[in-house]
Amino acid sequence: MPRANRKESRGCCKVEALISVDERGQMVLPKGVRERLGLRGGDKLALSTIERDGAVCCLILTKAAALADAVRSVLGPMAEGPLEDASP
């Protein structure tokens, strides 16, 4: 399979933007990214991390409602209680 086709079939991770963290630890997601994700004020995001050699190397933001839906589809009724706050 040609390299380009393999990349498309696996999905792709890319740098969307460089984000600064202010003195209070806050950051702003660029408007274009928020629009593409359909994020609105009040939406919740779940923060997941990936570690390599004992240190966090990647941060992953997922809409909490989408993550809750995915977990519910796998776990069913067992997931109802802990995920109540993630629903819109």
RAJOFEN-V519676 format. One record per residue. N is the residue number from 0. NEAR is the number of other ideal C-beta (glycine too) atoms within 8 Angstrom. Layout:
N:NEAR ; N:NEAR
This chain:
0:4 ; 1:5 ; 2:5 ; 3:6 ; 4:8 ; 5:9 ; 6:8 ; 7:8 ; 8:7 ; 9:6 ; 10:5 ; 11:6 ; 12:3 ; 13:4 ; 14:4 ; 15:5 ; 16:7 ; 17:4 ; 18:8 ; 19:5 ; 20:6 ; 21:7 ; 22:3 ; 23:4 ; 24:6 ; 25:6 ; 26:8 ; 27:5 ; 28:8 ; 29:9 ; 30:5 ; 31:6 ; 32:11 ; 33:9 ; 34:8 ; 35:6 ; 36:7 ; 37:6 ; 38:10 ; 39:5 ; 40:3 ; 41:4 ; 42:10 ; 43:9 ; 44:9 ; 45:10 ; 46:7 ; 47:7 ; 48:8 ; 49:8 ; 50:8 ; 51:6 ; 52:4 ; 53:4 ; 54:6 ; 55:7 ; 56:6 ; 57:6 ; 58:7 ; 59:8 ; 60:6 ; 61:9 ; 62:12 ; 63:12 ; 64:11 ; 65:8 ; 66:11 ; 67:12 ; 68:8 ; 69:8 ; 70:10 ; 71:11 ; 72:7 ; 73:7 ; 74:8 ; 75:7 ; 76:5 ; 77:5 ; 78:12 ; 79:8 ; 80:5 ; 81:5 ; 82:11 ; 83:7 ; 84:6 ; 85:10 ; 86:7 ; 87:3
